[in-house]
């Protein structure tokens, strides 16, 4: 399976970059991984709701350009479905069984995802009711995808 992480913003911190590289290396034996970053918008201090919506729309338009017609789109959103690691691994495995060959996870910027992206997603999942920085969420997602493949392949993993 090909897994794409389509995300808003660049990683600036070296420690995040190192973690992403490590999980990308680990995942290379299980799937083809691609990470696509689109530019984030500057957020003015004391932004109005209208400004926030415009920023999310601009970021959403950038994300839209990378959506592939045959890919299964999964948005990471607080209001999405919650799964534990076993359920997440079964979900990924079932997608493969059902013939899905390309899974795209979408991570929004610091303001979240535009409603058009959320509405066009086949699935919305949530890793927690908490809000995480979008840079850290990328690492959490990569770790959980790696853990899922370990579970699918009946290999040891930390519980």
C-alpha positions in Angstrom: 0.0 0.0 0.0 1.1 3.5 -0.7 0.5 5.9 2.2 0.7 9.7 1.7 0.7 12.2 4.5 -0.6 15.4 3.1 0.0 18.2 5.5 0.0 22.0 6.0 3.3 23.6 7.1 7.0 22.7 7.1 8.8 21.0 9.9 11.4 23.5 11.4 12.6 21.7 14.5 15.4 19.2 14.0 14.1 16.8 16.7 10.8 16.5 14.8 12.7 16.0 11.5 14.8 13.2 13.1 11.7 11.4 14.4 10.0 11.6 11.0 13.1 10.3 9.3 13.3 7.4 11.7 9.7 6.3 11.3 9.9 6.8 7.5 12.9 4.4 7.5 11.0 1.9 9.7 7.9 2.1 7.5 9.9 1.5 4.3 9.7 -2.2 4.7 5.9 -2.2 5.0 4.6 0.5 2.6 5.6 3.2 0.2 5.5 6.4 2.2 5.2 9.9 0.8 5.0 13.1 2.8 3.7 16.2 1.0 3.9 19.6 2.7 2.0 22.6 1.5 2.6 26.2 2.7 0.8 27.4 5.7 -0.7 30.9 5.9 0.4 33.6 8.3 -2.2 34.1 11.1 -2.7 37.7 12.1 -3.0 38.3 15.9 -6.6 38.7 17.0 -7.9 37.1 13.7 -11.6 37.4 13.1 -13.7 34.3 12.3 -13.9 35.4 8.7 -10.0 35.7 8.5 -9.7 32.3 10.1 -12.1 30.8 7.5 -10.2 32.5 4.6 -6.9 31.1 5.9 -8.3 27.5 6.2 -9.8 27.9 2.7 -6.4 29.0 1.2 -4.6 26.1 2.9 -7.4 23.7 1.8 -7.0 24.8 -1.9 -3.3 24.0 -1.6 -4.1 20.5 -0.2 -6.8 19.9 -2.9 -4.1 20.2 -5.6 -2.5 17.0 -4.3 -5.6 14.8 -3.9 -5.5 11.8 -6.2 -8.8 10.5 -7.7 -8.2 6.9 -6.7 -6.8 7.5 -3.2 -8.8 6.9 0.0 -8.8 10.2 1.8 -8.7 10.3 5.6 -8.7 13.6 7.4 -7.3 13.9 10.9 -9.9 15.8 12.9 -10.9 16.1 16.5 -14.5 15.2 15.7 -13.5 12.1 13.8 -13.8 8.4 14.8 -11.6 7.3 17.7 -9.8 4.0 17.5 -7.3 2.3 19.7 -4.1 0.9 18.0 -5.6 -2.5 17.4 -8.7 -1.1 15.7 -6.5 1.3 13.7 -4.3 -1.7 12.5 -7.5 -3.7 11.5 -8.8 -0.6 9.7 -5.7 -0.3 7.6 -5.6 -4.0 6.9 -9.2 -4.0 5.9 -8.7 -1.1 3.5 -6.0 -3.2 1.8 -8.2 -6.3 1.7 -10.9 -4.1 0.1 -8.5 -3.1 -2.7 -7.5 0.3 -1.5 -3.9 0.7 -2.7 -3.4 4.4 -1.8 -4.3 5.9 1.6 -3.9 9.6 2.1 -3.9 11.1 5.6 -4.6 14.9 5.7 -3.3 17.0 8.6 -4.4 20.6 8.7 -2.5 23.6 9.9 -2.7 25.2 13.3 -6.3 26.3 12.6 -7.4 22.9 11.4 -8.8 21.7 8.0 -11.1 23.6 5.7 -14.7 22.2 5.6 -14.3 21.2 1.9 -11.4 18.8 2.8 -13.4 17.4 5.7 -16.5 16.9 3.5 -14.6 15.2 0.7 -12.8 12.8 3.0 -14.0 9.2 3.0 -13.0 8.9 6.7 -12.3 11.3 9.6 -10.3 9.9 12.5 -9.3 11.5 15.7 -6.3 10.5 17.8 -7.6 12.3 20.9 -10.0 15.0 22.1 -6.8 17.0 22.8 -5.3 19.4 20.3 -1.7 18.6 19.2 0.7 20.8 17.2 0.4 19.8 13.6 4.1 19.1 13.5 3.9 16.6 16.4 0.7 15.1 14.9 2.7 14.0 11.9 5.0 12.0 14.2 2.2 10.5 16.2 0.5 9.4 13.0 3.7 7.9 11.6 4.3 6.0 14.9 0.7 4.6 14.8 1.0 3.6 11.2 4.3 1.8 12.0 2.6 0.2 15.1 -0.3 -0.9 12.9 2.0 -2.6 10.4 3.8 -4.4 13.2 0.4 -5.6 14.5 -0.8 -6.7 11.0 2.4 -8.7 10.5 2.1 -10.2 14.0 5.5 -8.7 15.0 6.2 -7.5 18.6 5.3 -4.0 19.6 5.1 -2.1 22.8 1.8 -2.1 24.6 
